[in-house]
Amino acid sequence: MTSSESPAERPALGAISAVVCNYNGMAYLERCVQALVDLGDQLAEILVVDNLSTDGSRAFLRERFPSVRLIEMEDNGGPAKARNRGYREARCRWVLTLDNDAIVTPDLLEKLAAAGQDERRPAIVQPRSVFASEPDRVHYDGGFLHYGGLICLRNFYTPIGEAEGDGIEAVDVAIAVCLLLDTERILDLGGYEERYFILFEDLDLSMRLRRAGETILSVEDAIVLHDEGTAGISFRDGPQYPAQRVFLHSRNRWLYLLRCHRLRTLIVSAPGLLLYECFWLAFAIQQKALGAWFRGKWAFFRLLPESLERRRALRARAVVSDRLLLRGGPLTVTPAVARSGWMRRAVGVLDGGLRAWWALARRVPW
């Protein structure tokens, strides 16, 4: 494919499957699946991969949507495992993959499929996610790779009228709420890393794709509505940060860093990584979740031998250096975390410190 080809001359994506990941999603499934059914022949099939739900989701799907293909997992291995299973089971190479709390808009798939034919040959095309309860405000809009093992989120919580970007933007991180992706290339790189269970699995996949030279695009005018998330893990508001999320963050961030960042990157980044870890420990203490923080670290160390082995296998696929991909900021946090004045100041100091170290680190050849 050459850059001189017009969109009409580029090969179409062909038939598209839809894969929904579900766990105890009765509150969301009706809207999510019905919106997919309403797309009609734009989709070749709809699959729901259910992670051993206990809320009647399976019976509901069989009765309400008999045409949907239900894949029943034998355990709850998390969305990473469920997505991989769905990609392997799907009949089509290109798959529209959604969490159960995502509701597609009528023209979303058409716009994503058109972007999938972009001359940059994307492996993933993502829509702009907005809050279902506040559709004029962006939730997720892709992002970039922070050297601290984080995502610099684009337009996070920004009103649509003030959001940056106009058209189809290249990004480095795809957020797993809703994606159109080429399963051949995704599975060739190993798919989602299933040990994460949830949290950081989309960052890990994005980093591996970008290091392998693949492209991720964000389509600004393709909109998906994002509902309330997974109880006990998702966090948008409220006084208490979920302890399970503290555990997952404590474990998975270091799993990601060890898997995806080169040794020299970790060495150069070490002061910034330590600064962030001190902040996260203090936050866990403030949230009375110190036990969850320690459990996360213990779980990480138990996985260390296997992680080192997998790390070696990933290095062979990398063609783009960490130095070209990683950024020093901005640090983005959920507004509810930094609601108080002292926390806003703490986050500001942390962001400034992380940026300052990266500015220094980039002056050193590595």
C-alpha positions as CSV (number, residue, x, y, z in Angstrom):
1,M,0.0,0.0,0.0
2,T,1.4,3.4,-0.9
3,S,0.7,6.8,0.4
4,S,-0.7,7.9,-3.0
5,E,-3.6,5.4,-2.8
6,S,-7.0,7.0,-2.2
7,P,-9.3,5.4,0.5
8,A,-11.4,3.9,-2.3
9,E,-8.3,2.1,-3.7
10,R,-7.3,0.6,-0.4
11,P,-8.6,-2.8,0.4
12,A,-11.7,-2.8,2.7
13,L,-11.5,-4.5,6.1
14,G,-14.1,-7.1,5.1
15,A,-16.7,-8.6,7.4
16,I,-16.4,-7.5,11.1
17,S,-17.2,-9.5,14.2
18,A,-18.2,-8.0,17.6
19,V,-16.9,-9.4,20.9
20,V,-18.3,-8.2,24.2
21,C,-16.5,-9.1,27.5
22,N,-19.0,-9.6,30.4
23,Y,-18.9,-10.4,34.1
24,N,-22.0,-9.8,36.1
25,G,-23.1,-7.1,33.7
26,M,-26.9,-7.5,33.8
27,A,-27.2,-3.8,34.5
28,Y,-25.4,-3.0,31.2
29,L,-26.0,-5.9,28.8
30,E,-29.4,-4.8,27.4
31,R,-28.1,-1.4,26.1
32,C,-24.7,-2.7,25.0
33,V,-25.9,-5.7,23.0
34,Q,-29.0,-4.0,21.6
35,A,-26.9,-1.2,20.2
36,L,-24.8,-3.8,18.4
37,V,-27.9,-5.6,17.1
38,D,-29.1,-2.3,15.8
39,L,-26.1,-2.1,13.6
40,G,-27.6,-4.8,11.4
41,D,-25.5,-6.2,8.6
42,Q,-22.6,-4.0,9.5
43,L,-21.6,-6.9,11.8
44,A,-21.2,-10.5,10.6
45,E,-21.7,-11.8,14.2
46,I,-21.9,-10.8,17.8
47,L,-20.2,-12.8,20.5
48,V,-20.4,-12.3,24.2
49,V,-17.6,-13.9,26.3
50,D,-19.0,-14.4,29.8
51,N,-16.5,-14.8,32.8
52,L,-18.6,-17.1,34.9
53,S,-21.2,-14.5,35.8
54,T,-23.5,-15.2,38.8
55,D,-26.1,-12.5,38.2
56,G,-28.1,-14.3,35.5
57,S,-26.3,-12.8,32.6
58,R,-26.1,-16.1,30.7
59,A,-29.8,-16.9,31.0
60,F,-30.7,-13.3,30.0
61,L,-28.6,-13.4,26.9
62,R,-30.0,-16.8,25.8
63,E,-33.6,-15.5,26.2
64,R,-33.3,-11.9,25.1
65,F,-30.7,-12.2,22.3
66,P,-30.8,-15.8,21.0
67,S,-28.9,-14.8,17.8
68,V,-25.9,-13.8,19.9
69,R,-23.2,-16.4,20.3
70,L,-22.5,-16.9,24.0
71,I,-19.0,-18.2,25.0
72,E,-19.1,-19.5,28.5
73,M,-15.7,-19.3,30.3
74,E,-15.1,-21.9,33.0
75,D,-13.6,-19.3,35.4
76,N,-13.3,-15.6,35.8
77,G,-9.9,-15.0,34.4
78,G,-10.6,-11.3,33.8
79,P,-11.3,-9.3,30.7
80,A,-7.8,-9.9,29.2
81,K,-8.4,-13.7,29.0
82,A,-11.9,-13.3,27.8
83,R,-10.9,-10.9,25.0
84,N,-8.2,-13.3,23.8
85,R,-10.8,-16.1,23.7
86,G,-13.2,-14.0,21.8
87,Y,-10.6,-13.0,19.2
88,R,-9.7,-16.7,18.6
89,E,-13.3,-17.7,18.3
90,A,-14.4,-14.8,16.0
91,R,-14.9,-15.7,12.3
92,C,-13.6,-12.3,11.1
93,R,-10.1,-10.9,11.2
94,W,-11.3,-7.5,12.2
95,V,-13.2,-7.4,15.5
96,L,-15.1,-4.6,17.3
97,T,-14.3,-5.4,20.9
98,L,-16.3,-3.9,23.8
99,D,-16.6,-4.0,27.5
100,N,-20.1,-4.7,28.7
101,D,-20.7,-1.1,29.8
102,A,-19.9,0.4,26.3
103,I,-22.8,1.5,24.0
104,V,-22.0,2.1,20.4
105,T,-23.6,5.0,18.5
106,P,-25.2,4.2,15.0
107,D,-22.3,5.6,12.9
108,L,-19.4,4.4,15.1
109,L,-18.5,1.3,13.2
110,E,-18.7,3.0,9.8
111,K,-16.3,5.7,10.9
112,L,-13.9,3.2,12.5
113,A,-13.9,0.9,9.5
114,A,-13.1,3.8,7.2
115,A,-10.2,4.8,9.5
116,G,-9.0,1.2,9.5
117,Q,-8.2,1.7,5.8
118,D,-5.9,4.6,6.6
119,E,-2.6,4.6,4.7
120,R,-0.8,4.2,8.1
121,R,-2.3,0.7,8.3
122,P,-3.4,0.7,11.9
123,A,-3.6,-2.4,14.0
124,I,-6.1,-0.7,16.3
125,V,-8.7,2.0,15.7
126,Q,-10.5,3.5,18.6
127,P,-13.4,5.8,19.1
128,R,-13.7,8.7,21.5
129,S,-15.3,7.5,24.8
130,V,-17.7,9.8,26.5
131,F,-19.6,9.4,29.8
132,A,-23.0,7.8,29.2
133,S,-24.4,10.1,32.0
134,E,-22.6,13.2,30.6
135,P,-22.2,12.6,26.8
136,D,-20.7,16.1,26.3
137,R,-17.6,15.2,28.3
138,V,-14.7,13.0,27.2
139,H,-13.8,10.0,29.3
140,Y,-11.1,8.3,27.3
141,D,-9.5,9.4,24.0
142,G,-6.4,7.3,23.8
143,G,-3.1,8.5,25.2
144,F,0.7,8.3,25.3
145,L,3.3,6.3,27.1
146,H,4.6,7.8,30.4
147,Y,8.0,6.5,31.4
148,G,6.6,5.9,34.9
149,G,4.5,3.0,33.7
150,L,1.4,5.1,33.2
151,I,-0.8,6.6,30.5
152,C,-0.8,10.3,29.6
153,L,-4.5,10.4,28.8
154,R,-5.7,12.7,26.1
155,N,-8.6,15.0,26.8
156,F,-9.4,13.2,30.1
157,Y,-12.6,14.6,31.6
158,T,-12.5,17.4,29.1
159,P,-15.7,18.9,27.6
160,I,-16.0,17.9,24.0
161,G,-16.0,21.5,22.9
162,E,-12.6,22.0,24.4
163,A,-11.0,18.6,23.5
164,E,-7.9,18.7,21.4
165,G,-7.7,16.9,18.1
166,D,-9.7,17.1,14.9
167,G,-10.1,14.1,12.7
168,I,-8.0,11.0,13.0
169,E,-5.1,11.2,15.4
170,A,-2.2,8.8,15.9
171,V,-1.8,7.8,19.5
172,D,0.4,5.4,21.4
173,V,-2.2,3.8,23.8
174,A,-5.6,2.3,23.0
175,I,-8.1,2.2,25.9
176,A,-9.9,-1.2,25.9
177,V,-13.4,0.2,26.5
178,C,-14.2,-0.1,22.7
179,L,-11.7,-0.9,19.9
180,L,-11.8,-2.0,16.3
181,L,-8.7,-4.2,15.9
182,D,-6.9,-6.6,13.6
183,T,-6.9,-9.8,15.5
184,E,-4.2,-11.4,13.3
185,R,-1.7,-8.8,14.3
186,I,-2.9,-8.6,17.9
187,L,-2.7,-12.4,18.5
188,D,0.6,-12.6,16.6
189,L,2.1,-10.4,19.4
190,G,0.5,-12.6,22.1
191,G,-2.8,-10.8,22.6
192,Y,-3.6,-9.3,26.0
193,E,-1.3,-10.4,28.8
194,E,-3.7,-12.5,30.9
195,R,-1.8,-12.3,34.2
196,Y,-2.9,-8.7,34.7
197,F,-6.5,-9.8,35.1
198,I,-7.6,-6.2,34.6
199,L,-5.8,-2.8,34.7
200,F,-2.6,-2.1,32.7
201,E,-3.5,-4.9,30.1
202,D,-4.3,-2.3,27.4
203,L,-1.2,-0.3,28.2
204,D,0.9,-3.4,27.9
205,L,-0.6,-4.4,24.6
206,S,-0.2,-0.8,23.2
207,M,3.4,-0.7,24.2
208,R,4.2,-4.0,22.5
209,L,2.4,-2.9,19.4
210,R,4.1,0.5,19.2
211,R,7.6,-1.1,19.9
212,A,6.9,-3.5,17.0
213,G,6.2,-0.5,14.7
214,E,2.4,-0.8,14.6
215,T,0.1,2.2,14.5
216,I,-2.9,3.0,16.7
217,L,-5.4,5.6,15.6
218,S,-8.1,7.6,17.5
219,V,-11.1,8.7,15.6
220,E,-12.4,11.9,17.1
221,D,-16.0,11.9,15.7
222,A,-16.7,8.2,16.4
223,I,-18.4,8.2,19.7
224,V,-19.0,5.4,22.2
225,L,-20.9,5.9,25.5
226,H,-19.2,4.6,28.6
227,D,-21.4,3.5,31.5
228,E,-20.4,3.1,35.1
229,G,-17.7,0.4,35.0
230,T,-16.9,-2.7,37.1
231,A,-18.1,-2.6,40.7
232,G,-15.2,-2.8,43.2
233,I,-12.6,-1.9,40.6
234,S,-13.6,1.1,38.5
235,F,-13.4,4.5,40.2
236,R,-14.9,7.8,39.2
237,D,-16.2,9.4,42.4
238,G,-16.6,8.8,46.1
239,P,-14.5,9.1,49.2
240,Q,-13.0,5.6,49.0
241,Y,-10.6,4.3,46.3
242,P,-11.3,0.6,45.8
243,A,-8.8,-1.6,47.7
244,Q,-8.8,-4.1,44.8
245,R,-7.7,-1.4,42.5
246,V,-4.9,-0.5,44.8
247,F,-3.8,-4.1,44.8
248,L,-4.0,-4.4,41.0
249,H,-2.1,-1.1,40.5
250,S,0.6,-2.1,43.0
251,R,1.1,-5.4,41.2
252,N,0.4,-4.7,37.5
253,R,2.4,-1.5,37.1
254,W,5.6,-3.3,37.9
255,L,4.6,-6.3,35.9
256,Y,4.2,-3.9,32.9
257,L,7.5,-2.1,33.6
258,L,9.5,-5.3,33.9
259,R,7.9,-6.8,30.8
260,C,7.9,-3.8,28.4
261,H,10.7,-1.4,29.4
262,R,14.3,-2.1,28.5
263,L,16.8,-2.5,31.4
264,R,18.6,0.7,30.5
265,T,15.2,2.5,30.4
266,L,14.5,1.2,33.9
267,I,17.9,2.4,35.2
268,V,17.5,5.9,33.6
269,S,13.9,6.1,34.9
270,A,14.7,4.9,38.4
271,P,14.5,8.2,40.3
272,G,11.1,9.0,38.7
273,L,9.9,5.4,39.3
274,L,10.9,5.7,43.0
275,L,9.2,9.1,43.3
276,Y,5.9,7.8,41.9
277,E,6.1,4.7,44.1
278,C,6.5,6.8,47.2
279,F,3.5,8.8,46.2
280,W,1.4,5.7,45.5
281,L,2.4,4.2,48.9
282,A,1.4,7.4,50.7
283,F,-1.9,7.4,48.8
284,A,-2.6,3.8,49.8
285,I,-1.9,4.6,53.4
286,Q,-4.2,7.6,53.2
287,Q,-6.9,5.4,51.7
288,K,-6.4,2.8,54.5
289,A,-5.3,0.3,51.8
290,L,-1.7,-0.4,52.9
291,G,-2.5,-4.1,53.1
292,A,-3.6,-4.1,49.4
293,W,-0.4,-2.3,48.4
294,F,1.7,-4.9,50.2
295,R,-0.3,-7.8,48.7
296,G,0.3,-6.3,45.2
297,K,4.0,-6.2,45.7
298,W,4.1,-9.7,47.1
299,A,2.1,-11.0,44.1
300,F,4.5,-9.2,41.8
301,F,7.6,-10.8,43.3
302,R,5.9,-14.2,43.1
303,L,5.5,-13.7,39.3
304,L,9.1,-12.4,38.9
305,P,10.7,-15.5,37.4
306,E,8.0,-16.0,34.9
307,S,8.0,-12.3,34.0
308,L,11.8,-12.3,33.3
309,E,11.3,-15.3,31.0
310,R,8.5,-13.6,29.1
311,R,10.5,-10.4,28.9
312,R,13.3,-12.1,26.9
313,A,10.7,-13.3,24.4
314,L,9.3,-9.8,23.9
315,R,12.6,-8.1,23.2
316,A,13.0,-9.9,19.8
317,R,9.9,-8.1,18.4
318,A,10.9,-4.6,19.3
319,V,12.0,-2.3,16.4
320,V,11.2,1.1,18.0
321,S,13.3,2.3,21.0
322,D,11.8,3.3,24.3
323,R,13.5,6.6,24.0
324,L,11.3,7.5,21.0
325,L,8.1,6.3,22.6
326,L,8.2,7.4,26.2
327,R,7.1,10.8,27.6
328,G,7.6,12.6,30.9
329,G,4.0,13.9,31.3
330,P,1.5,15.1,31.8
331,L,0.4,12.9,34.7
332,T,-3.3,12.4,34.6
333,V,-5.4,11.3,37.5
334,T,-9.1,10.9,38.1
335,P,-10.4,14.3,39.3
336,A,-12.0,12.7,42.4
337,V,-8.5,11.6,43.6
338,A,-7.3,15.2,43.5
339,R,-10.5,16.9,44.8
340,S,-8.9,18.3,47.9
341,G,-6.5,21.2,47.8
342,W,-3.6,19.3,49.4
343,M,-4.0,16.4,47.0
344,R,-4.0,18.7,44.0
345,R,-0.8,20.2,45.2
346,A,0.7,16.8,45.8
347,V,-0.2,15.6,42.3
348,G,1.2,18.8,40.9
349,V,4.5,18.4,42.8
350,L,4.7,14.7,41.6
351,D,4.0,15.7,38.0
352,G,6.6,18.4,38.1
353,G,9.2,16.1,39.6
354,L,8.5,13.4,37.0
355,R,8.7,15.9,34.2
356,A,11.9,17.4,35.6
357,W,13.7,14.1,35.9
358,W,12.7,13.0,32.4
359,A,14.0,16.3,30.9
360,L,17.3,15.6,32.5
361,A,17.3,11.9,31.6
362,R,16.7,12.6,27.9
363,R,19.9,14.6,27.8
364,V,21.9,11.5,28.5
365,P,22.5,9.0,25.6
366,W,20.9,5.6,26.4
